Amino acid sequence: MPQVTLKPGRERPIHLRHPWLFSGAIQHIEESARDGEIVDVVSAQGEWLARGFLNRRSQIVVRLLTWDQDEAVDREFWRRHLERAIQSRSILNLEADTNAFRLVFSESDGLPGLIVDRYADWLVVQFSTLGIERVRDLIIALLDELLHPRGIYERADPTARRREGLGISEGVLTGCEPPEVIEIREGGYRFLVDVRRGQKTGFYLDQRENRRIVGDLCQGARVLNAFAYTGAFAVYALAGGASHVVNIDTSYEALELAERNLALNGFAEGQYELIQGDVFQVLRDYRAAGERFDVIVLDPPKFATTQAQVSSATRGYKDINWLAMQLLTSGGLLATFSCSGVISSDLFQKVVFGAAIDAGRDVQIIGRLTQGPDHPVLLSFPESEYLKGLLCRVW
């Protein structure tokens, strides 16, 4: 098997079982090694360390798969890892509450670049690394064999695939094509999901527990649901007794689906508003008009995907939180999130603190929010904890 040799003294991250090997740690790659194939990683002294997928085009040159020299990366390897991921969700008993959840979470499940989400009887998958792309037919066959879905549909993550030198690939992979919208259940509510055109794989599965937490705090509240997408936070807020929910999003199509979701759960038009527009500008207009809300939810899309974007992202997070704090009644609640993996929890808290100082408000953190248990955080891979949330009381 072709070898990748590290520079002297660069073994520690591998010993700590971090799954990424960057170009700066590499001394030599055998010329015979082809991108997308399995390689052995050895120390500068020739000691075997790990085995993984090679891709010279990526900043992450090797994505590690096993730290056991005797473990072959073959059909049984992929089957074992898929079975383990599926079993770990089964233990959580998620199906008692929902029929939509994440089944495979990439590196956290030992399957770098593979996302598998279940929506009722369909699976939606993403292949985001060259290595996992090379075994896609095997992965599809194993998913079909293990889960027997009505169909498997591929959604591309264009940014991730471009970084790996891959083109865009979407569509039905096996079985039936999903309908225009799939109806799912969650927490006793019903939601319509567009797996073809929706954000991510169609729905924010990672916010399931946070929707419940925020909804339970909305009794009698006037709520602002910023970056509303298809209205899931609004459904929980109204079910929790909110007097009114204002939903803002840039996407007309998302808001159309939000309206359908609100109606599907029995809420009347007078209980909510749907506003298409730039959230930053709409909040500035509300501030100028003297509007006030009792609860504000800020769940923006990813502001940064690389370290080079962190500075501009933090400015965006600070601005939106500063605006929200000026719109809250005294004692109001702010549920604010960042799904940018390159923004750490510590940095996000500092940004929200800076917004509080500039807004002249006293802010207490009364809860910390994160992704659901079907999006597990691998201890050796802290990057898998991408969703950061703060539940704040604003005075």
TAGI-V236969 format. One record per residue. N is the residue number from 1. RES is the residue in one small letter. NEAR is the number of other C-alpha atoms within 10 Angstrom. D_FIRST is the distance of its C-alpha to the first C-alpha in whole Angstrom. Layout:
N/RES/NEAR/D_FIRST + N/RES/NEAR/D_FIRST
//
This chain:
1/m/11/0 + 2/p/15/4 + 3/q/20/6 + 4/v/27/10 + 5/t/22/13 + 6/l/23/16 + 7/k/16/19 + 8/p/12/21 + 9/g/10/23 + 10/r/17/21 + 11/e/18/20 + 12/r/9/23 + 13/p/13/22 + 14/i/18/19 + 15/h/11/21 + 16/l/11/23 + 17/r/17/21 + 18/h/18/22 + 19/p/24/19 + 20/w/19/19 + 21/l/22/18 + 22/f/13/20 + 23/s/16/20 + 24/g/12/22 + 25/a/16/20 + 26/i/20/17 + 27/q/14/17 + 28/h/13/15 + 29/i/17/12 + 30/e/12/10 + 31/e/9/12 + 32/s/9/9 + 33/a/17/8 + 34/r/15/11 + 35/d/18/13 + 36/g/20/13 + 37/e/18/10 + 38/i/23/8 + 39/v/23/6 + 40/d/21/7 + 41/v/27/10 + 42/v/19/12 + 43/s/20/15 + 44/a/18/17 + 45/q/11/17 + 46/g/12/14 + 47/e/11/14 + 48/w/17/12 + 49/l/20/14 + 50/a/22/12 + 51/r/26/10 + 52/g/25/11 + 53/f/24/12 + 54/l/29/12 + 55/n/22/15 + 56/r/17/17 + 57/r/14/20 + 58/s/18/21 + 59/q/14/22 + 60/i/19/20 + 61/v/22/16 + 62/v/28/14 + 63/r/27/16 + 64/l/27/15 + 65/l/22/15 + 66/t/19/14 + 67/w/18/15 + 68/d/11/15 + 69/q/11/12 + 70/d/7/13 + 71/e/11/13 + 72/a/13/11 + 73/v/14/12 + 74/d/10/14 + 75/r/12/17 + 76/e/11/19 + 77/f/14/17 + 78/w/17/19 + 79/r/17/22 + 80/r/11/22 + 81/h/15/22 + 82/l/22/24 + 83/e/17/27 + 84/r/16/27 + 85/a/21/28 + 86/i/20/30 + 87/q/12/32 + 88/s/17/32 + 89/r/19/34 + 90/s/13/36 + 91/i/8/37 + 92/l/11/39 + 93/n/10/41 + 94/l/15/41 + 95/e/13/42 + 96/a/10/46 + 97/d/12/46 + 98/t/18/44 + 99/n/16/42 + 100/a/23/40 + 101/f/25/37 + 102/r/23/34 + 103/l/25/31 + 104/v/29/28 + 105/f/21/28 + 106/s/22/24 + 107/e/24/23 + 108/s/21/26 + 109/d/21/24 + 110/g/21/21 + 111/l/21/20 + 112/p/24/20 + 113/g/20/22 + 114/l/21/24 + 115/i/22/28 + 116/v/23/30 + 117/d/23/33 + 118/r/20/36 + 119/y/25/39 + 120/a/16/41 + 121/d/17/40 + 122/w/23/37 + 123/l/28/34 + 124/v/25/33 + 125/v/24/30 + 126/q/24/28 + 127/f/26/24 + 128/s/26/24 + 129/t/25/20 + 130/l/25/18 + 131/g/24/15 + 132/i/21/18 + 133/e/18/20 + 134/r/15/17 + 135/v/16/18 + 136/r/16/21 + 137/d/12/23 + 138/l/16/21 + 139/i/20/22 + 140/i/16/26 + 141/a/13/26 + 142/l/18/25 + 143/l/19/28 + 144/d/17/30 + 145/e/11/30 + 146/l/13/30 + 147/l/13/33 + 148/h/15/35 + 149/p/18/36 + 150/r/15/38 + 151/g/17/36 + 152/i/25/33 + 153/y/24/34 + 154/e/21/31 + 155/r/24/32 + 156/a/20/31 + 157/d/18/30 + 158/p/14/31 + 159/t/12/31 + 160/a/16/27 + 161/r/20/26 + 162/r/15/27 + 163/r/16/25 + 164/e/21/22 + 165/g/14/23 + 166/l/16/24 + 167/g/11/28 + 168/i/12/30 + 169/s/13/30 + 170/e/13/32 + 171/g/14/34 + 172/v/15/34 + 173/l/17/31 + 174/t/16/33 + 175/g/14/36 + 176/c/13/39 + 177/e/14/40 + 178/p/21/41 + 179/p/12/45 + 180/e/12/46 + 181/v/16/46 + 182/i/16/45 + 183/e/17/47 + 184/i/17/45 + 185/r/16/47 + 186/e/19/47 + 187/g/14/49 + 188/g/10/52 + 189/y/18/52 + 190/r/18/51 + 191/f/23/49 + 192/l/20/48 + 193/v/24/44 + 194/d/20/43 + 195/v/23/39 + 196/r/21/39 + 197/r/14/41 + 198/g/18/41 + 199/q/17/40 + 200/k/15/36 + 201/t/26/36 + 202/g/20/40 + 203/f/21/41 + 204/y/16/40 + 205/l/20/39 + 206/d/18/38 + 207/q/20/42 + 208/r/21/44 + 209/e/16/45 + 210/n/20/46 + 211/r/19/48 + 212/r/18/50 + 213/i/18/50 + 214/v/21/52 + 215/g/21/54 + 216/d/16/56 + 217/l/16/57 + 218/c/24/59 + 219/q/15/62 + 220/g/14/65 + 221/a/21/62 + 222/r/24/62 + 223/v/28/59 + 224/l/29/57 + 225/n/26/53 + 226/a/28/52 + 227/f/23/49 + 228/a/27/50 + 229/y/28/47 + 230/t/30/48 + 231/g/28/51 + 232/a/23/49 + 233/f/27/50 + 234/a/29/54 + 235/v/27/54 + 236/y/25/53 + 237/a/30/56 + 238/l/26/58 + 239/a/19/58 + 240/g/19/58 + 241/g/16/62 + 242/a/24/61 + 243/s/17/64 + 244/h/20/63 + 245/v/26/59 + 246/v/19/58 + 247/n/26/55 + 248/i/24/54 + 249/d/23/51 + 250/t/16/50 + 251/s/16/49 + 252/y/15/52 + 253/e/15/50 + 254/a/21/49 + 255/l/22/52 + 256/e/14/53 + 257/l/20/51 + 258/a/24/52 + 259/e/20/56 + 260/r/17/55 + 261/n/23/53 + 262/l/24/56 + 263/a/14/58 + 264/l/15/56 + 265/n/16/56 + 266/g/13/60 + 267/f/16/61 + 268/a/11/64 + 269/e/11/63 + 270/g/9/66 + 271/q/13/63 + 272/y/22/61 + 273/e/15/60 + 274/l/19/58 + 275/i/18/57 + 276/q/17/55 + 277/g/15/55 + 278/d/14/53 + 279/v/21/53 + 280/f/16/53 + 281/q/12/56 + 282/v/16/58 + 283/l/21/58 + 284/r/16/59 + 285/d/12/62 + 286/y/15/62 + 287/r/16/63 + 288/a/10/66 + 289/a/9/67 + 290/g/10/67 + 291/e/13/65 + 292/r/20/64 + 293/f/22/62 + 294/d/21/61 + 295/v/29/58 + 296/i/28/55 + 297/v/23/51 + 298/l/21/49 + 299/d/19/46 + 300/p/20/45 + 301/p/14/41 + 302/k/16/39 + 303/f/20/40 + 304/a/20/37 + 305/t/16/33 + 306/t/11/32 + 307/q/11/34 + 308/a/10/36 + 309/q/13/38 + 310/v/17/39 + 311/s/11/42 + 312/s/11/43 + 313/a/20/42 + 314/t/20/44 + 315/r/13/47 + 316/g/17/47 + 317/y/20/47 + 318/k/20/49 + 319/d/17/52 + 320/i/22/51 + 321/n/25/52 + 322/w/22/55 + 323/l/20/56 + 324/a/29/56 + 325/m/29/57 + 326/q/24/60 + 327/l/23/61 + 328/l/25/61 + 329/t/16/64 + 330/s/16/65 + 331/g/15/63 + 332/g/21/60 + 333/l/28/57 + 334/l/27/54 + 335/a/24/50 + 336/t/24/48 + 337/f/24/44 + 338/s/26/41 + 339/c/22/38 + 340/s/22/36 + 341/g/20/33 + 342/v/21/34 + 343/i/26/37 + 344/s/18/37 + 345/s/19/40 + 346/d/9/42 + 347/l/13/42 + 348/f/21/43 + 349/q/16/46 + 350/k/14/47 + 351/v/19/47 + 352/v/23/49 + 353/f/19/51 + 354/g/16/52 + 355/a/24/53 + 356/a/23/56 + 357/i/12/57 + 358/d/15/58 + 359/a/15/59 + 360/g/13/61 + 361/r/18/61 + 362/d/15/60 + 363/v/21/57 + 364/q/17/56 + 365/i/14/52 + 366/i/10/53 + 367/g/12/49 + 368/r/15/46 + 369/l/17/44 + 370/t/21/40 + 371/q/22/38 + 372/g/17/39 + 373/p/16/37 + 374/d/22/35 + 375/h/23/33 + 376/p/19/32 + 377/v/19/31 + 378/l/15/28 + 379/l/13/29 + 380/s/15/26 + 381/f/15/26 + 382/p/13/30 + 383/e/18/29 + 384/s/18/29 + 385/e/21/33 + 386/y/20/34 + 387/l/22/38 + 388/k/21/40 + 389/g/23/44 + 390/l/21/47 + 391/l/21/50 + 392/c/23/53 + 393/r/21/57 + 394/v/22/59 + 395/w/16/62
//
